[in-house]
Amino acid sequence: MKTTLLSLAAIATLTTALNAANQYTLENINVEAALDTELKQADVTDSVTIITKEAIEESRVTTLQQALERLGSLSTASNGGMGHTTSVFVRGMDSKRTLVLIDGVRYNDITGLSGAQYSQIPLYNVEQIEIIKGSQSGVWGADASAGVINIVTTQAKKGLHGSANVEYGSFDTKLASLQASYATEQFDLMMGGSILYTDGFSAAEPKAGDPAYGKRFDDLGWEKDAYNNKTFNAALGWNITQNDRVEASIQTINSYVEYDAYAGQDAQNTDTFFGMTSDYFSNLQNRFYHVAYKHTDTLNEAQLQYNRSTFSRSQYGGYTGSVDEVKLDDKIDYMENSFVRVGASYQDFEQQKSGGTDLDKSYSDISLFGSNYNKLSLIADLDTIITESLRYDRYDEFDDKMTGKLGIKQYLYQDLYLSTNIGTGYNVPTLYQLYAPSFTYFGTVSPVGNATLRPESTRSFDLTLGNDTVWITGFYNQVTDLIDYVSDPVTYAGQYQNISGTSKLKGIELGYKDYFFDILGVSANYTYLDAKNADDEVLARRPKEQLDASVVYYATQTFDLGLNGQYIGERYNKIDKQGAQTGKYTVINFVSNVQVNKFITVYGKVDNITDKYYQTVDGYATAGRSLYLGLNAKY
């Protein structure tokens, strides 16, 4: 650990990539997902991390997974390279307990096991990523018990604008994106798309303990697992009057991914695992639709919206599902710096197919919700911010549930503040967990789905002391009736069950960010996590410690270069510190940008510059040293 800390300290004397308008000098950043209302980050009680468009562009991350890892300081675990199944842990809580939104439209895959498909979301049209930690069910309902990741896409600005990006690099990776917009006082239109092709590398590698462990696919002669992604987006808005607006948008994601079905084993033939046939590739088609009418006046910000998310993947005969939502809400200002937001929604969750079997199962939810916000001056001229949220959900398949959230932020001196949040969460079982068909493996029948599952309940608490430069947060989460897959370690036969008792996840977060002499930006984030189930066993695949550090050096107004690094501490592949040790490593990345003129920037990046060998999941590969070159043009 001492050597690792020294190596990361060395990073802090070097550089990373941002420009003259950089994330260290940006002020008045707004958080759109806070209380489902746009607020300045300084006026939000929640523990929030904001990843700006400038940080995304200048660090040259290309997927949501990379952005959350390198800029959001979250830990991840992946079954291979680009496009493969990835888990993202927010304060130790896994992916299916974090709600992911794209402009308010749900991205959590109703047919899957891991919540959102983080590795499938490109960033070419992303304006901002908001990571809001702690139970948010009082605002957003189910699937938000760990927090919310809200993706805000780029909006059309007045006039004609466009941008294009091309990139080529290791594993014969080719990336191209194009976006154009046009807006007047009455109309606005935005269209764009991206294409990515990569030969990739073998998703699987030898497991720890295998004599070949430490060798990569090219040394072993294992086949590559290719990936491609084609994404398209379009948005149209019409300002009917100064107070009334209608808008519609669509985003489509089509991808193809080759994979290895077994950890630690190269796959070159069809797979009959679980009694279902797969050719070790999957075609994915996701669609996200949004239509809204908005009315704004001196007191109200009302909107009626319809959102639809559809999911389809061909793996093992096919999985298809959809989420439909109708939502009506209104923000009412009742005095200066104070408002209430009230509303109601109807959601319908449906899964048509599971592993090639016609499932045709669904459940629905009717909710009522309200939030109150006050910004006061209770102590001298120092701001006091108080937020309260309450939500009632009535599912047709589960018991009714009331969730809530209370946040208080007190400024103590200038920008020094003390903030605390208490919230409750509510995670309903997915349709797969409830109704997944049984399979036979080595003569043993595994029922998988469990129609008697109960929703999980979560309580969260955090306390933060800090300012814009340095902060410390303590957090504590409790999860009761945890839903998990319980299986026989030999036959793998099992079923989803509610685990009795209370799982506890607690820890400390430290953060630092500053900017020196108008040329050097430094940031660092450290997390200590103690995550255990009801039997006091350490949860799998969560690092006990994590340290992220980056430094930005602006050599000139048109040239910057730098490094960012991540240390992952002790982490085990299985529960109770069993299985392989998949932590205790440091990965360092380099990136540089050169602005040729006001329209064109060229860049280069080297990922994993020390060619560190590591696995985040035992038996699945990560990339070695990788080089990429690109060109970005804007108008």
C-alpha positions in Angstrom: 0.0 0.0 0.0 2.8 2.4 0.8 4.4 1.8 -2.6 1.1 2.4 -4.3 0.5 5.6 -2.4 3.9 6.9 -3.4 3.3 6.0 -7.0 0.0 7.9 -7.0 1.7 10.8 -5.3 4.1 10.8 -8.2 1.1 11.1 -10.5 0.2 14.3 -8.7 3.4 15.9 -9.7 2.6 15.3 -13.4 -0.5 16.0 -15.5 -4.0 15.0 -16.9 -6.1 16.5 -19.7 -8.4 19.5 -19.5 -8.4 22.9 -21.3 -8.5 26.6 -20.4 -12.3 26.2 -19.7 -11.7 23.3 -17.3 -13.6 21.5 -14.6 -11.5 23.2 -11.9 -12.7 26.7 -12.8 -16.3 26.0 -13.8 -18.8 27.6 -11.4 -22.5 27.3 -10.8 -22.8 23.8 -12.1 -26.5 22.7 -11.9 -27.8 19.3 -10.8 -30.9 18.3 -12.7 -31.8 15.1 -10.8 -31.8 16.8 -7.3 -35.4 16.6 -6.2 -36.1 16.1 -9.9 -35.4 19.9 -10.2 -32.5 21.8 -11.5 -30.5 23.3 -8.6 -27.0 24.7 -8.3 -24.6 22.1 -6.9 -23.8 24.4 -3.9 -27.5 24.4 -3.0 -27.9 20.6 -3.0 -27.8 18.7 0.3 -26.9 15.4 -1.4 -23.5 14.0 -1.9 -23.1 14.7 -5.6 -20.3 14.1 -8.1 -20.6 16.1 -11.4 -18.8 14.9 -14.5 -18.9 17.8 -17.0 -18.8 17.8 -20.8 -15.3 19.5 -20.5 -14.0 16.7 -18.3 -15.4 14.0 -20.6 -14.0 15.6 -23.8 -10.6 16.4 -22.4 -10.0 13.1 -20.6 -11.2 11.3 -23.8 -13.3 8.7 -22.1 -15.7 7.1 -24.6 -18.3 5.1 -22.5 -20.3 5.6 -19.4 -18.3 2.8 -17.7 -15.0 4.6 -18.3 -16.4 8.0 -17.1 -17.7 6.5 -13.9 -14.4 4.7 -13.2 -11.9 7.5 -14.1 -13.9 10.7 -13.4 -16.6 9.5 -10.9 -14.3 7.5 -8.6 -16.6 4.5 -8.6 -15.5 0.9 -8.5 -16.5 -1.5 -11.3 -16.2 -5.2 -12.2 -16.5 -6.4 -15.8 -16.7 -9.8 -17.6 -14.3 -8.7 -20.3 -13.5 -5.7 -22.5 -15.7 -3.1 -24.2 -19.4 -3.9 -24.3 -19.3 -6.8 -21.8 -21.4 -7.0 -18.7 -20.3 -4.5 -16.1 -21.2 -3.9 -12.5 -20.8 -0.4 -11.0 -20.8 -0.1 -7.2 -22.1 3.0 -5.5 -20.9 3.0 -1.8 -20.6 -0.8 -2.1 -24.2 -1.3 -3.4 -24.4 -3.0 -6.7 -25.7 -1.9 -10.1 -29.3 -3.1 -9.8 -29.8 -0.8 -6.8 -28.8 2.4 -8.7 -31.2 4.0 -11.0 -29.7 5.3 -14.3 -31.6 7.9 -16.3 -31.0 9.5 -19.7 -32.8 12.8 -19.7 -35.2 11.4 -17.2 -35.9 8.2 -19.1 -35.1 4.9 -17.3 -32.1 2.9 -18.6 -32.2 0.0 -16.1 -32.7 -3.2 -18.2 -35.9 -4.9 -16.9 -34.7 -8.2 -18.5 -31.3 -8.3 -17.0 -29.5 -9.0 -13.7 -27.2 -6.0 -13.3 -29.4 -2.9 -13.7 -28.2 -0.6 -16.4 -25.9 -1.7 -19.2 -23.1 0.8 -18.5 -20.7 -0.4 -21.1 -23.3 0.2 -23.9 -23.7 4.0 -23.4 -21.4 6.2 -25.6 -20.7 9.8 -24.5 -20.6 11.7 -27.8 -23.8 13.6 -26.9 -23.5 13.8 -23.2 -23.5 17.3 -21.6 -23.2 16.2 -17.9 -23.3 13.1 -15.7 -24.6 13.4 -12.2 -23.9 10.8 -9.5 -26.2 11.3 -6.6 -25.3 9.0 -3.7 -27.6 7.7 -1.0 -31.2 6.4 -1.0 -33.3 8.5 -3.5 -36.5 6.4 -3.6 -38.3 9.2 -1.9 -37.8 11.2 -5.1 -37.4 8.5 -7.8 -39.0 5.3 -6.4 -37.7 1.8 -6.9 -34.2 1.0 -8.1 -32.8 4.2 -6.5 -32.0 2.8 -3.1 -28.2 3.2 -3.7 -28.5 6.4 -5.6 -29.1 7.9 -9.1 -26.9 8.4 -12.1 -28.5 11.0 -14.3 -27.2 11.5 -17.8 -28.0 14.9 -19.4 -27.6 15.0 -23.1 -26.6 18.1 -25.2 -29.3 20.5 -26.1 -29.6 22.6 -29.3 -28.3 26.2 -29.0 -29.5 29.1 -31.1 -28.0 29.0 -34.6 -26.3 26.2 -36.5 -23.7 24.0 -34.6 -22.0 20.8 -35.3 -19.2 18.5 -34.0 -17.4 15.4 -35.2 -14.9 13.1 -33.7 -12.8 10.2 -35.1 -10.5 7.9 -33.2 -8.3 4.9 -34.0 -6.3 2.8 -31.6 -5.3 -0.6 -30.2 -7.3 -3.8 -30.9 -8.1 -2.2 -34.3 -10.6 0.1 -32.6 -12.3 2.6 -34.8 -14.7 5.3 -33.4 -16.5 8.0 -35.2 -19.3 10.4 -34.1 -21.2 13.3 -35.6 -23.7 15.7 -34.1 -25.5 18.7 -35.6 -28.1 21.1 -34.2 -30.1 24.1 -35.3 -32.3 26.4 -33.2 -34.4 29.5 -33.5 -36.6 31.2 -30.9 -39.5 28.8 -31.8 -37.9 25.5 -33.0 -34.8 23.5 -32.1 -33.5 20.3 -33.7 -30.6 18.0 -32.6 -29.4 14.9 -34.4 -26.3 12.7 -34.0 -24.8 9.3 -33.9 -21.7 7.3 -33.2 -20.2 4.1 -34.6 -17.6 2.0 -32.8 -15.9 -1.1 -34.1 -13.2 -3.1 -32.3 -11.6 -6.5 -32.7 -11.1 -6.5 -28.9 -9.4 -9.2 -27.0 -10.5 -12.5 -25.4 -13.1 -11.8 -22.8 -11.8 -14.7 -20.7 -8.4 -15.3 -19.3 -6.9 -18.0 -17.1 -8.2 -17.9 -13.5 -6.0 -17.2 -10.5 -4.3 -20.5 -9.6 -4.2 -21.7 -13.2 -0.6 -22.3 -14.4 -1.2 -19.9 -17.3 -2.5 -17.1 -15.1 -0.8 -13.8 -16.0 -0.7 -14.5 -19.7 -2.9 -12.6 -22.1 -4.9 -13.9 -25.0 -2.3 -13.3 -27.7 0.3 -15.4 -25.7 -2.2 -18.2 -25.3 -3.6 -18.2 -28.9 -7.1 -17.5 -27.6 -9.6 -15.9 -30.0 -10.6 -12.2 -29.9 -14.1 -11.2 -28.8 -15.2 -8.3 -31.1 -17.6 -5.6 -30.2 -19.4 -2.9 -32.2 -21.9 -0.2 -31.2 -24.1 2.0 -33.4 -26.0 4.7 -31.5 -28.4 7.4 -32.9 -30.2 10.2 -31.2 -32.6 12.9 -32.3 -34.5 15.6 -30.4 -37.1 18.1 -31.5 -38.6 21.0 -29.6 -41.3 23.6 -30.3 -41.8 26.7 -28.2 -45.6 27.2 -28.8 -45.5 30.4 -26.7 -43.1 32.0 -24.2 -44.6 29.8 -21.5 -45.5 26.6 -23.4 -43.2 24.0 -25.0 -43.5 20.5 -26.5 -40.6 18.3 -27.1 -39.8 14.7 -28.3 -36.6 12.7 -28.4 -35.4 9.2 -29.3 -32.2 7.4 -28.7 -31.3 4.0 -30.2 -28.5 1.7 -29.2 -27.6 -1.3 -31.5 -24.6 -3.4 -30.5 -23.0 -6.7 -31.2 -20.7 -8.4 -28.6 -18.8 -11.6 -28.7 -18.2 -13.2 -25.3 -16.9 -16.3 -23.5 -19.5 -18.0 -21.4 -17.1 -19.5 -18.9 -14.6 -17.6 -16.7 -11.1 -18.8 -17.4 -12.0 -20.7 -20.6 -11.7 -19.7 -24.2 -15.0 -20.3 -26.1 -14.9 -21.4 -29.7 -18.0 -23.6 -30.0 -21.7 -23.2 -29.3 -22.7 -23.3 -25.6 -25.5 -25.4 -24.2 -25.1 -24.1 -20.6 -28.4 -24.1 -18.7 -30.0 -26.2 -21.4 -30.0 -23.2 -23.8 -28.0 -22.7 -26.9 -25.8 -19.7 -27.5 -23.2 -19.0 -30.2 -21.1 -16.8 -27.9 -22.4 -13.6 -29.3 -25.3 -11.3 -28.6 -27.1 -8.6 -30.6 -28.6 -5.9 -28.5 -31.2 -3.3 -29.4 -32.3 -0.7 -26.9 -34.7 2.2 -27.6 -35.6 5.2 -25.4 -38.5 7.5 -26.2 -39.5 10.8 -24.6 -42.5 13.1 -25.3 -43.4 16.0 -23.0 -45.5 19.2 -22.7 -44.1 21.8 -20.4 -45.7 25.0 -19.1 -43.8 27.7 -17.2 -45.0 30.9 -15.6 -44.0 33.1 -12.6 -45.1 30.4 -10.1 -45.2 27.1 -11.9 -43.1 24.7 -13.8 -45.5 22.0 -14.9 -44.9 19.1 -17.2 -46.7 16.1 -18.6 -44.5 13.4 -20.1 -44.5 10.0 -21.5 -41.4 7.9 -21.5 -40.8 4.4 -23.0 -37.7 2.2 -22.7 -37.5 -1.1 -24.7 -34.7 -3.7 -24.4 -33.9 -6.7 -26.6 -30.9 -9.0 -26.7 -30.5 -12.2 -28.7 -28.4 -14.1 -26.1 -29.7 -17.7 -25.3 -32.7 -17.4 -27.5 -33.6 -13.8 -26.6 -34.6 -11.5 -23.8 -37.1 -8.7 -24.4 -38.8 -6.2 -22.1 -40.1 -2.7 -21.8 -40.9 0.1 -19.3 -43.7 2.6 -19.9 -44.2 5.7 -17.7 -46.7 8.6 -17.7 -45.8 11.3 -15.3 -47.4 14.6 -14.3 -45.7 17.0 -11.9 -45.5 20.7 -11.0 -42.9 22.8 -9.3 -44.6 25.6 -7.4 -42.6 28.6 -6.0 -44.3 29.8 -2.9 -41.7 32.2 -1.6 -38.1 33.4 -2.5 -35.8 30.4 -2.7 -38.5 28.0 -1.6 -40.7 25.6 -3.7 -42.7 22.4 -3.6 -42.8 19.8 -6.4 -45.8 17.5 -6.4 -46.8 14.9 -8.9 -48.1 11.5 -9.8 -46.9 8.7 -12.2 -47.9 5.4 -13.7 -45.3 2.8 -14.6 -45.7 -0.5 -16.3 -42.9 -3.0 -16.4 -43.2 -5.9 -18.8 -40.9 -8.8 -19.9 -42.1 -10.6 -23.0 -39.3 -13.2 -23.4 -36.6 -14.7 -21.2 -33.9 -17.0 -22.6 -36.1 -17.8 -25.6 -39.1 -18.7 -23.4 -42.3 -16.6 -23.8 -42.7 -15.0 -20.3 -45.4 -12.4 -20.8 -45.2 -11.2 -17.2 -45.7 -7.7 -16.0 -46.4 -5.5 -13.0 -47.4 -1.9 -12.6 -47.0 1.0 -10.1 -49.0 4.1 -9.3 -47.1 6.7 -7.3 -47.8 10.0 -5.6 -44.8 12.1 -4.6 -43.8 15.5 -3.2 -40.7 17.4 -2.4 -40.1 20.6 -0.5 -37.1 22.9 -0.7 -36.1 25.9 1.4 -33.0 28.0 1.3 -32.9 30.2 4.4 -30.6 32.4 6.4 -31.0 31.1 9.9 -27.5 31.8 11.2 -26.3 35.4 10.4 -26.0 35.6 6.6 -25.0 32.0 6.1 -27.3 29.8 4.0 -29.3 26.9 5.5 -30.8 24.5 3.0 -33.5 22.0 4.0 -35.1 19.5 1.7 -37.8 16.9 2.4 -39.2 14.3 0.0 -42.1 11.8 0.4 -43.3 9.2 -2.1 -46.1 6.6 -2.0 -45.9 3.6 -4.4 -48.7 1.2 -5.0 -47.6 -1.9 -6.9 -50.2 -4.4 -8.1 -47.8 -7.3 -7.2 -46.3 -6.0 -3.9 -47.3 -4.3 -0.7 -47.7 -0.5 -0.8 -44.6 1.4 0.2 -43.9 4.9 1.6 -40.4 6.2 1.3 -38.8 9.5 2.2 -35.7 11.6 2.4 -34.5 14.5 4.6 -31.5 16.6 3.8 -30.0 19.6 5.7 -27.0 21.7 4.6 -25.6 24.4 6.9 -22.9 26.8 5.7 -20.6 27.5 8.6 -18.2 30.1 7.2 -18.0 31.3 3.6 -18.0 28.0 1.5 -17.4 25.7 4.5 -20.5 23.6 5.1 -21.9 20.7 7.2 -24.4 18.5 5.3 -26.5 15.4 6.3 -29.0 13.2 4.5 -31.3 10.5 5.8 -33.3 8.4 3.3 -35.2 5.2 2.8 -35.1 3.0 -0.3 -37.2 0.4 -1.9 -36.1 -2.2 -4.5 -38.7 -4.4 -6.1 -37.6 -7.8 -7.7 -37.1 -7.7 -11.4 -39.3 -9.8 -13.6 -36.4 -12.1 -14.3 -35.9 -12.7 -10.5 -39.6 -13.4 -10.1 -40.3 -15.6 -13.2 -37.1 -16.7 -14.9 -37.6 -20.3 -16.3 -35.9 -23.2 -14.6 -32.9 -25.0 -16.2 -31.2 -28.4 -15.9 -27.5 -28.5 -15.3 -25.7 -31.9 -14.8 -29.0 -33.5 -14.2 -30.0 -31.1 -11.4 -33.1 -28.8 -11.9 -32.6 -25.2 -10.9 -35.8 -23.2 -10.4 -34.1 -19.7 -10.7 -37.2 -17.5 -10.6 -39.1 -17.1 -7.3 -42.6 -15.6 -7.5 -42.7 -15.2 -3.7 -39.9 -12.6 -3.5 -40.5 -9.5 -1.4 -39.0 -6.1 -2.1 -35.8 -5.0 -0.4 -35.8 -2.1 2.0 -32.9 0.3 2.5 -32.0 3.0 5.0 -29.1 5.3 4.3 -27.4 8.1 6.2 -24.4 10.3 5.4 -22.7 13.3 7.0 -20.3 15.6 5.1 -18.0 18.4 6.3 -16.1 20.4 3.7 -16.0 23.1 1.1 -15.3 23.4 -2.6 -11.7 22.2 -2.1 -11.7 19.4 0.5 -14.4 17.3 2.1 -14.9 14.2 4.2 -18.1 12.1 4.2 -19.2 9.3 6.4 -21.9 7.0 5.1 -24.0 4.1 6.5 -26.5 1.9 4.6 -28.7 -0.9 5.8 -30.5 -3.4 3.5 -33.1 -5.8 4.8 -34.7 -8.7 2.8 -31.7 -8.5 0.4 -32.5 -10.3 -2.9 -29.7 -12.6 -4.1 -29.1 -15.8 -6.0 -28.5 -18.7 -3.6 -26.9 -21.8 -5.3 -25.2 -25.0 -4.6 -21.4 -24.5 -5.1 -21.1 -27.9 -6.9 -24.2 -28.2 -9.1 -24.9 -24.4 -9.4 -28.6 -25.3 -8.9 -30.3 -22.4 -7.1 -33.0 -19.8 -6.9 -33.4 -16.1 -6.1 -34.3 -15.6 -2.5 -34.7 -12.9 0.2 -31.8 -13.1 2.6 -33.0 -12.8 6.2 -31.4 -10.2 8.4 -29.7 -6.8 7.6 -26.7 -6.2 5.4 -24.6 -3.2 6.4 -22.4 -1.1 4.1 -20.5 1.8 5.7 -17.4 3.8 5.1 -15.6 7.1 4.6 -15.0 9.2 1.5 -12.3 11.9 1.3 -12.1 14.3 -1.6 -9.8 17.1 -2.7 -9.8 19.4 -5.8 -7.8 22.5 -6.4 -6.2 24.7 -9.2 -2.8 26.3 -8.9 -1.2 29.2 -10.8 -3.8 28.9 -13.6 -1.9 26.0 -15.0 -2.2 23.0 -12.7 -5.3 21.2 -11.5 -5.1 18.5 -8.9 -7.8 16.1 -7.6 -7.9 13.1 -5.4 -10.6 10.9 -4.0 -10.3 8.1 -1.4 -12.9 5.6 -0.2 -12.8 3.1 2.6 -15.6 0.6 2.5 -16.8 -2.0 5.0 -19.6 -4.0 3.3 -21.0 -7.1 5.0 -24.1 -9.2 4.7 -26.4 -10.3 7.5 -24.0 -13.1 8.5 -21.2 -10.5 8.9 -19.5 -11.8 5.7 -17.6 -9.4 3.5 -19.5 -8.8 0.2 -17.7 -9.9 -3.0 -16.1 -7.7 -5.6 -16.1 -4.5 -3.6 -12.6 -3.0 -2.9 -11.9 -2.3 0.8 -10.0 0.8 -0.3 -9.9 2.9 -3.5 -7.8 5.9 -4.4 -8.2 8.0 -7.5 -5.8 10.8 -8.4 -5.3 13.1 -11.3 -3.3 16.2 -12.2 -3.9 18.6 -15.0 -1.2 20.7 -16.5 -2.0 23.4 -19.1 1.3 23.9 -20.8 -0.2 26.7 -23.0 -3.6 27.9 -23.9 -3.7 25.3 -26.7 -1.8 22.4 -25.3 -2.4 20.2 -22.2 -1.3 16.7 -21.1 -1.6 14.6 -18.0 -2.0 11.4 -16.0 -4.7 9.9 -13.9 -4.5 6.8 -11.7 -6.6 4.4 -9.7 -5.5 2.2 -6.8 -7.8 -0.7 -5.9 -7.2 -2.3 -2.5 -8.1 -5.7 -1.1 -11.0 -7.3 -3.0 -12.1 -10.9 -3.3 -14.1 -12.5 -6.1 -16.4 -14.4 -3.8 -18.2 -13.6 -0.5 -16.5 -13.9 2.9 -13.1 -13.2 1.4 -13.2 -16.4 -0.7 -12.1 -17.0 -4.2 -9.4 -15.0 -6.0 -7.8 -11.8 -4.8 -8.7 -9.3 -7.5 -7.4 -6.1 -5.9 -4.1 -4.6 -4.8 -3.1 -3.0 -8.1 -2.6 0.5 -9.6 -3.6 1.5 -13.2 -2.3 4.7 -14.7 -3.5 6.4 -17.9 -2.1 9.3 -20.0 -3.9 11.8 -22.2 -2.9 14.9 -24.1 -4.8 17.5 -26.3 -3.5 19.9 -28.8 -5.8 22.7 -30.1 -4.8 23.3 -33.7 -7.3 26.2 -34.1 -10.6 27.2 -32.7 -12.3 24.5 -34.6 -10.0 21.5 -34.5 -8.3 19.6 -31.6 -6.1 16.5 -31.9 -5.4 14.2 -29.0 -3.7 11.1 -27.9 -4.1 8.8 -25.0 -2.3 5.7 -23.5 -4.4 3.6 -21.2 -2.7 1.4 -18.6 0.7 2.8 -19.5 2.6 0.4 -17.2 0.9 -2.6 -18.9 -0.4 -3.8 -15.5 -1.9 -7.3 -15.5 -5.1 -7.5 -13.4 -8.6 -8.9 -13.4 -11.7 -7.3 -11.9 -13.6 -10.6 -12.0 -11.6 -13.8 -11.7 -11.2 -15.4 -15.1 -12.1 -12.4 -17.2 -9.6 -10.1 -19.0 -8.8 -6.4 -18.9 -6.9 -4.4 -21.4 -3.1 -4.1 -21.3 -1.3 -1.0 -22.6 -3.4 0.6 -25.3 -2.8 3.6 -27.5 -5.4 5.8 -29.2 -5.2 8.8 -31.5 -8.1 11.1 -32.4 -9.3 14.3 -33.9 -12.2 16.5 -32.8 -13.9 19.3 -34.8 -16.5 21.7 -33.7 -18.5 24.5 -35.3 
